[in-house]
Amino acid sequence: GVNDAPALAAADVGMAIGAGAHLAMEAADVVLVRSELSKLAAYIQLSKDSVFTIRRNFLWAFIFNFCGLPVAAGLFYPRVVLP
């Protein structure tokens, strides 16, 4: 409700139910659209999977840049000696 808004704003992760007060939904980090708490575990798993995908993409980007930058800088370009 309205009294929950300050607590939701101060929390590390605030969750509100969509059927609650509008002020509480604005202060929350996550708003459950439906009034079912049974889907909460699925939402938490979805967030963990998303963070895993983000970290995996950062790893692939690091590997690509680590290997690609020396090639782009001409590390393997044959040395040409001008007379």
N, CA, C and O atoms as CSV, one atom per row, in Angstrom:
chain,resi,resn,atom,element,x,y,z
A,1,GLY,N,N,0.805,-1.183,0.000
A,1,GLY,CA,C,0.000,0.000,0.000
A,1,GLY,C,C,0.853,1.255,0.000
A,1,GLY,O,O,2.050,1.203,-0.285
A,2,VAL,N,N,0.248,2.356,0.313
A,2,VAL,CA,C,0.932,3.639,0.326
A,2,VAL,C,C,1.998,3.663,1.414
A,2,VAL,O,O,3.049,4.275,1.224
A,3,ASN,N,N,1.754,3.016,2.545
A,3,ASN,CA,C,2.716,3.001,3.642
A,3,ASN,C,C,3.964,2.180,3.304
A,3,ASN,O,O,5.001,2.339,3.949
A,4,ASP,N,N,3.872,1.305,2.298
A,4,ASP,CA,C,4.997,0.450,1.936
A,4,ASP,C,C,6.005,1.154,1.035
A,4,ASP,O,O,7.127,0.669,0.889
A,5,ALA,N,N,5.650,2.257,0.441
A,5,ALA,CA,C,6.506,2.920,-0.541
A,5,ALA,C,C,7.870,3.312,0.024
A,5,ALA,O,O,8.871,3.069,-0.650
A,6,PRO,N,N,7.973,3.900,1.213
A,6,PRO,CA,C,9.311,4.224,1.725
A,6,PRO,C,C,10.172,2.984,1.970
A,6,PRO,O,O,11.380,3.011,1.732
A,7,ALA,N,N,9.564,1.911,2.438
A,7,ALA,CA,C,10.313,0.675,2.670
A,7,ALA,C,C,10.765,0.061,1.351
A,7,ALA,O,O,11.873,-0.470,1.264
A,8,LEU,N,N,9.925,0.126,0.330
A,8,LEU,CA,C,10.294,-0.405,-0.979
A,8,LEU,C,C,11.441,0.404,-1.586
A,8,LEU,O,O,12.336,-0.157,-2.218
A,9,ALA,N,N,11.410,1.702,-1.393
A,9,ALA,CA,C,12.463,2.554,-1.935
A,9,ALA,C,C,13.794,2.329,-1.219
A,9,ALA,O,O,14.850,2.446,-1.841
A,10,ALA,N,N,13.763,2.010,0.060
A,10,ALA,CA,C,14.986,1.818,0.829
A,10,ALA,C,C,15.544,0.399,0.703
A,10,ALA,O,O,16.708,0.173,1.033
A,11,ALA,N,N,14.756,-0.545,0.241
A,11,ALA,CA,C,15.178,-1.942,0.166
A,11,ALA,C,C,16.192,-2.144,-0.961
A,11,ALA,O,O,16.267,-1.344,-1.894
A,12,ASP,N,N,16.975,-3.235,-0.859
A,12,ASP,CA,C,17.901,-3.578,-1.938
A,12,ASP,C,C,17.124,-3.922,-3.205
A,12,ASP,O,O,17.449,-3.438,-4.289
A,13,VAL,N,N,16.114,-4.746,-3.068
A,13,VAL,CA,C,15.214,-5.083,-4.174
A,13,VAL,C,C,13.802,-5.016,-3.635
A,13,VAL,O,O,13.422,-5.807,-2.771
A,14,GLY,N,N,13.024,-4.075,-4.141
A,14,GLY,CA,C,11.637,-3.932,-3.693
A,14,GLY,C,C,10.685,-4.545,-4.697
A,14,GLY,O,O,10.800,-4.294,-5.897
A,15,MET,N,N,9.735,-5.356,-4.217
A,15,MET,CA,C,8.749,-5.991,-5.085
A,15,MET,C,C,7.364,-5.552,-4.671
A,15,MET,O,O,7.037,-5.530,-3.484
A,16,ALA,N,N,6.551,-5.202,-5.651
A,16,ALA,CA,C,5.173,-4.807,-5.398
A,16,ALA,C,C,4.258,-5.621,-6.295
A,16,ALA,O,O,4.666,-6.091,-7.357
A,17,ILE,N,N,3.039,-5.780,-5.866
A,17,ILE,CA,C,2.029,-6.491,-6.640
A,17,ILE,C,C,1.244,-5.461,-7.435
A,17,ILE,O,O,0.904,-4.397,-6.917
A,18,GLY,N,N,0.957,-5.775,-8.687
A,18,GLY,CA,C,0.303,-4.845,-9.589
A,18,GLY,C,C,-1.051,-4.356,-9.119
A,18,GLY,O,O,-1.498,-3.289,-9.538
A,19,ALA,N,N,-1.707,-5.104,-8.266
A,19,ALA,CA,C,-3.016,-4.694,-7.773
A,19,ALA,C,C,-2.908,-3.751,-6.576
A,19,ALA,O,O,-3.926,-3.333,-6.023
A,20,GLY,N,N,-1.685,-3.413,-6.174
A,20,GLY,CA,C,-1.475,-2.552,-5.013
A,20,GLY,C,C,-1.596,-1.088,-5.361
A,20,GLY,O,O,-2.085,-0.724,-6.431
A,21,ALA,N,N,-1.146,-0.259,-4.453
A,21,ALA,CA,C,-1.220,1.188,-4.634
A,21,ALA,C,C,-0.233,1.635,-5.706
A,21,ALA,O,O,0.839,1.050,-5.861
A,22,HIS,N,N,-0.602,2.663,-6.432
A,22,HIS,CA,C,0.227,3.174,-7.521
A,22,HIS,C,C,1.564,3.696,-6.992
A,22,HIS,O,O,2.592,3.533,-7.649
A,23,LEU,N,N,1.562,4.309,-5.833
A,23,LEU,CA,C,2.791,4.837,-5.241
A,23,LEU,C,C,3.764,3.705,-4.902
A,23,LEU,O,O,4.974,3.848,-5.079
A,24,ALA,N,N,3.237,2.593,-4.419
A,24,ALA,CA,C,4.089,1.440,-4.107
A,24,ALA,C,C,4.692,0.854,-5.382
A,24,ALA,O,O,5.847,0.428,-5.382
A,25,MET,N,N,3.924,0.830,-6.457
A,25,MET,CA,C,4.446,0.314,-7.724
A,25,MET,C,C,5.539,1.222,-8.280
A,25,MET,O,O,6.491,0.739,-8.892
A,26,GLU,N,N,5.410,2.529,-8.074
A,26,GLU,CA,C,6.435,3.466,-8.537
A,26,GLU,C,C,7.725,3.316,-7.738
A,26,GLU,O,O,8.811,3.487,-8.292
A,27,ALA,N,N,7.632,3.006,-6.469
A,27,ALA,CA,C,8.808,2.903,-5.609
A,27,ALA,C,C,9.503,1.556,-5.720
A,27,ALA,O,O,10.675,1.436,-5.363
A,28,ALA,N,N,8.805,0.546,-6.208
A,28,ALA,CA,C,9.364,-0.802,-6.264
A,28,ALA,C,C,10.310,-0.959,-7.453
A,28,ALA,O,O,10.170,-0.281,-8.471
A,29,ASP,N,N,11.276,-1.866,-7.304
A,29,ASP,CA,C,12.171,-2.200,-8.402
A,29,ASP,C,C,11.510,-3.176,-9.365
A,29,ASP,O,O,11.697,-3.095,-10.579
A,30,VAL,N,N,10.737,-4.096,-8.808
A,30,VAL,CA,C,10.049,-5.122,-9.591
A,30,VAL,C,C,8.576,-5.058,-9.255
A,30,VAL,O,O,8.195,-5.012,-8.085
A,31,VAL,N,N,7.744,-5.055,-10.293
A,31,VAL,CA,C,6.292,-5.053,-10.083
A,31,VAL,C,C,5.728,-6.308,-10.718
A,31,VAL,O,O,5.882,-6.526,-11.920
A,32,LEU,N,N,5.078,-7.131,-9.918
A,32,LEU,CA,C,4.402,-8.319,-10.433
A,32,LEU,C,C,3.074,-7.870,-11.019
A,32,LEU,O,O,2.220,-7.349,-10.302
A,33,VAL,N,N,2.898,-8.069,-12.302
A,33,VAL,CA,C,1.703,-7.571,-12.976
A,33,VAL,C,C,0.460,-8.270,-12.461
A,33,VAL,O,O,-0.556,-7.635,-12.178
A,34,ARG,N,N,0.555,-9.585,-12.344
A,34,ARG,CA,C,-0.583,-10.338,-11.810
A,34,ARG,C,C,-0.427,-10.436,-10.290
A,34,ARG,O,O,0.665,-10.244,-9.756
A,35,SER,N,N,-1.491,-10.726,-9.630
A,35,SER,CA,C,-1.474,-10.832,-8.169
A,35,SER,C,C,-1.129,-12.241,-7.700
A,35,SER,O,O,-1.579,-12.668,-6.637
A,36,GLU,N,N,-0.340,-12.962,-8.482
A,36,GLU,CA,C,0.038,-14.329,-8.135
A,36,GLU,C,C,1.486,-14.357,-7.660
A,36,GLU,O,O,2.398,-13.986,-8.399
A,37,LEU,N,N,1.688,-14.793,-6.439
A,37,LEU,CA,C,3.049,-14.939,-5.933
A,37,LEU,C,C,3.682,-16.258,-6.351
A,37,LEU,O,O,4.877,-16.469,-6.144
A,38,SER,N,N,2.881,-17.149,-6.940
A,38,SER,CA,C,3.412,-18.438,-7.353
A,38,SER,C,C,4.420,-18.295,-8.497
A,38,SER,O,O,5.254,-19.182,-8.677
A,39,LYS,N,N,4.371,-17.238,-9.253
A,39,LYS,CA,C,5.291,-17.010,-10.366
A,39,LYS,C,C,6.595,-16.342,-9.918
A,39,LYS,O,O,7.490,-16.139,-10.738
A,40,LEU,N,N,6.716,-16.003,-8.652
A,40,LEU,CA,C,7.887,-15.292,-8.160
A,40,LEU,C,C,9.166,-16.099,-8.363
A,40,LEU,O,O,10.201,-15.538,-8.725
A,41,ALA,N,N,9.105,-17.401,-8.134
A,41,ALA,CA,C,10.293,-18.249,-8.324
A,41,ALA,C,C,10.719,-18.258,-9.787
A,41,ALA,O,O,11.913,-18.259,-10.086
A,42,ALA,N,N,9.760,-18.266,-10.693
A,42,ALA,CA,C,10.086,-18.233,-12.119
A,42,ALA,C,C,10.716,-16.896,-12.500
A,42,ALA,O,O,11.621,-16.861,-13.334
A,43,TYR,N,N,10.257,-15.804,-11.909
A,43,TYR,CA,C,10.839,-14.489,-12.192
A,43,TYR,C,C,12.265,-14.398,-11.673
A,43,TYR,O,O,13.130,-13.821,-12.333
A,44,ILE,N,N,12.516,-14.957,-10.506
A,44,ILE,CA,C,13.871,-14.952,-9.950
A,44,ILE,C,C,14.804,-15.788,-10.813
A,44,ILE,O,O,15.945,-15.395,-11.052
A,45,GLN,N,N,14.327,-16.941,-11.284
A,45,GLN,CA,C,15.137,-17.781,-12.167
A,45,GLN,C,C,15.407,-17.075,-13.494
A,45,GLN,O,O,16.505,-17.179,-14.041
A,46,LEU,N,N,14.415,-16.360,-14.011
A,46,LEU,CA,C,14.599,-15.598,-15.242
A,46,LEU,C,C,15.667,-14.519,-15.069
A,46,LEU,O,O,16.474,-14.295,-15.971
A,47,SER,N,N,15.676,-13.854,-13.919
A,47,SER,CA,C,16.688,-12.831,-13.684
A,47,SER,C,C,18.074,-13.447,-13.556
A,47,SER,O,O,19.046,-12.867,-14.039
A,48,LYS,N,N,18.188,-14.607,-12.919
A,48,LYS,CA,C,19.482,-15.287,-12.818
A,48,LYS,C,C,19.981,-15.719,-14.193
A,48,LYS,O,O,21.168,-15.594,-14.497
A,49,ASP,N,N,19.068,-16.228,-15.022
A,49,ASP,CA,C,19.446,-16.620,-16.379
A,49,ASP,C,C,19.883,-15.410,-17.197
A,49,ASP,O,O,20.808,-15.509,-18.003
A,50,SER,N,N,19.233,-14.283,-16.997
A,50,SER,CA,C,19.606,-13.065,-17.720
A,50,SER,C,C,20.996,-12.590,-17.318
A,50,SER,O,O,21.792,-12.208,-18.176
A,51,VAL,N,N,21.293,-12.611,-16.039
A,51,VAL,CA,C,22.619,-12.202,-15.567
A,51,VAL,C,C,23.685,-13.158,-16.091
A,51,VAL,O,O,24.777,-12.723,-16.458
A,52,PHE,N,N,23.385,-14.445,-16.131
A,52,PHE,CA,C,24.327,-15.427,-16.681
A,52,PHE,C,C,24.607,-15.141,-18.148
A,52,PHE,O,O,25.758,-15.197,-18.579
A,53,THR,N,N,23.572,-14.835,-18.919
A,53,THR,CA,C,23.741,-14.529,-20.338
A,53,THR,C,C,24.569,-13.259,-20.532
A,53,THR,O,O,25.422,-13.206,-21.418
A,54,ILE,N,N,24.327,-12.256,-19.723
A,54,ILE,CA,C,25.094,-11.015,-19.815
A,54,ILE,C,C,26.573,-11.274,-19.524
A,54,ILE,O,O,27.443,-10.788,-20.247
A,55,ARG,N,N,26.853,-12.026,-18.483
A,55,ARG,CA,C,28.252,-12.325,-18.138
A,55,ARG,C,C,28.931,-13.167,-19.220
A,55,ARG,O,O,30.100,-12.945,-19.535
A,56,ARG,N,N,28.203,-14.131,-19.790
A,56,ARG,CA,C,28.752,-14.948,-20.865
A,56,ARG,C,C,29.060,-14.085,-22.092
A,56,ARG,O,O,30.083,-14.282,-22.747
A,57,ASN,N,N,28.181,-13.134,-22.402
A,57,ASN,CA,C,28.429,-12.252,-23.537
A,57,ASN,C,C,29.634,-11.354,-23.292
A,57,ASN,O,O,30.404,-11.095,-24.218
A,58,PHE,N,N,29.814,-10.871,-22.056
A,58,PHE,CA,C,31.001,-10.084,-21.737
A,58,PHE,C,C,32.270,-10.922,-21.913
A,58,PHE,O,O,33.279,-10.417,-22.406
A,59,LEU,N,N,32.226,-12.181,-21.520
A,59,LEU,CA,C,33.382,-13.063,-21.680
A,59,LEU,C,C,33.727,-13.242,-23.155
A,59,LEU,O,O,34.891,-13.127,-23.539
A,60,TRP,N,N,32.714,-13.523,-23.990
A,60,TRP,CA,C,32.964,-13.691,-25.419
A,60,TRP,C,C,33.479,-12.395,-26.043
A,60,TRP,O,O,34.353,-12.435,-26.909
A,61,ALA,N,N,32.954,-11.255,-25.620
A,61,ALA,CA,C,33.440,-9.977,-26.148
A,61,ALA,C,C,34.896,-9.744,-25.752
A,61,ALA,O,O,35.685,-9.254,-26.560
A,62,PHE,N,N,35.258,-10.091,-24.517
A,62,PHE,CA,C,36.644,-9.948,-24.071
A,62,PHE,C,C,37.566,-10.841,-24.893
A,62,PHE,O,O,38.625,-10.392,-25.333
A,63,ILE,N,N,37.181,-12.090,-25.107
A,63,ILE,CA,C,38.001,-13.013,-25.884
A,63,ILE,C,C,38.135,-12.519,-27.325
A,63,ILE,O,O,39.226,-12.548,-27.895
A,64,PHE,N,N,37.043,-12.072,-27.902
A,64,PHE,CA,C,37.072,-11.569,-29.281
A,64,PHE,C,C,38.005,-10.363,-29.397
A,64,PHE,O,O,38.806,-10.285,-30.329
A,65,ASN,N,N,37.903,-9.427,-28.457
A,65,ASN,CA,C,38.750,-8.243,-28.508
A,65,ASN,C,C,40.220,-8.578,-28.231
A,65,ASN,O,O,41.120,-7.996,-28.836
A,66,PHE,N,N,40.450,-9.508,-27.323
A,66,PHE,CA,C,41.813,-9.917,-27.000
A,66,PHE,C,C,42.498,-10.532,-28.219
A,66,PHE,O,O,43.685,-10.303,-28.452
A,67,CYS,N,N,41.745,-11.313,-28.996
A,67,CYS,CA,C,42.311,-11.942,-30.190
A,67,CYS,C,C,42.257,-11.023,-31.404
A,67,CYS,O,O,43.155,-11.054,-32.246
A,68,GLY,N,N,41.220,-10.213,-31.500
A,68,GLY,CA,C,41.010,-9.411,-32.707
A,68,GLY,C,C,41.812,-8.135,-32.773
A,68,GLY,O,O,42.193,-7.715,-33.866
A,69,LEU,N,N,42.081,-7.506,-31.659
A,69,LEU,CA,C,42.803,-6.235,-31.686
A,69,LEU,C,C,44.235,-6.366,-32.220
A,69,LEU,O,O,44.650,-5.522,-33.014
A,70,PRO,N,N,44.998,-7.369,-31.828
A,70,PRO,CA,C,46.336,-7.493,-32.431
A,70,PRO,C,C,46.275,-7.723,-33.942
A,70,PRO,O,O,47.121,-7.219,-34.680
A,71,VAL,N,N,45.294,-8.470,-34.397
A,71,VAL,CA,C,45.147,-8.694,-35.834
A,71,VAL,C,C,44.800,-7.387,-36.532
A,71,VAL,O,O,45.351,-7.079,-37.589
A,72,ALA,N,N,43.891,-6.618,-35.947
A,72,ALA,CA,C,43.497,-5.339,-36.540
A,72,ALA,C,C,44.639,-4.332,-36.512
A,72,ALA,O,O,44.714,-3.461,-37.379
A,73,ALA,N,N,45.527,-4.438,-35.529
A,73,ALA,CA,C,46.662,-3.521,-35.434
A,73,ALA,C,C,47.783,-3.904,-36.388
A,73,ALA,O,O,48.756,-3.161,-36.516
A,74,GLY,N,N,47.672,-5.040,-37.056
A,74,GLY,CA,C,48.673,-5.445,-38.031
A,74,GLY,C,C,49.784,-6.285,-37.464
A,74,GLY,O,O,50.886,-6.280,-38.012
A,75,LEU,N,N,49.550,-6.992,-36.412
A,75,LEU,CA,C,50.591,-7.822,-35.801
A,75,LEU,C,C,51.097,-8.890,-36.767
A,75,LEU,O,O,52.291,-9.190,-36.784
A,76,PHE,N,N,50.208,-9.462,-37.565
A,76,PHE,CA,C,50.587,-10.515,-38.485
A,76,PHE,C,C,50.805,-10.000,-39.903
A,76,PHE,O,O,50.976,-10.787,-40.835
A,77,TYR,N,N,50.799,-8.708,-40.062
A,77,TYR,CA,C,51.031,-8.104,-41.382
A,77,TYR,C,C,52.508,-8.263,-41.725
A,77,TYR,O,O,53.374,-7.954,-40.907
A,78,PRO,N,N,52.795,-8.741,-42.927
A,78,PRO,CA,C,54.216,-8.949,-43.257
A,78,PRO,C,C,54.979,-7.622,-43.283
A,78,PRO,O,O,54.474,-6.608,-43.765
A,79,ARG,N,N,56.169,-7.650,-42.772
A,79,ARG,CA,C,57.005,-6.459,-42.726
A,79,ARG,C,C,57.539,-6.179,-44.132
A,79,ARG,O,O,58.093,-7.066,-44.780
A,80,VAL,N,N,57.371,-4.963,-44.587
A,80,VAL,CA,C,57.870,-4.555,-45.906
A,80,VAL,C,C,59.020,-3.587,-45.687
A,80,VAL,O,O,58.876,-2.581,-44.993
A,81,VAL,N,N,60.139,-3.894,-46.271
A,81,VAL,CA,C,61.315,-3.046,-46.161
A,81,VAL,C,C,61.389,-2.193,-47.407
A,81,VAL,O,O,61.453,-2.720,-48.518
A,82,LEU,N,N,61.382,-0.888,-47.238
A,82,LEU,CA,C,61.500,0.024,-48.376
A,82,LEU,C,C,62.956,0.304,-48.679
A,82,LEU,O,O,63.753,0.503,-47.762
A,83,PRO,N,N,63.317,0.323,-49.952
A,83,PRO,CA,C,64.740,0.569,-50.286
A,83,PRO,C,C,65.163,1.999,-50.044
A,83,PRO,O,O,66.320,2.349,-50.277
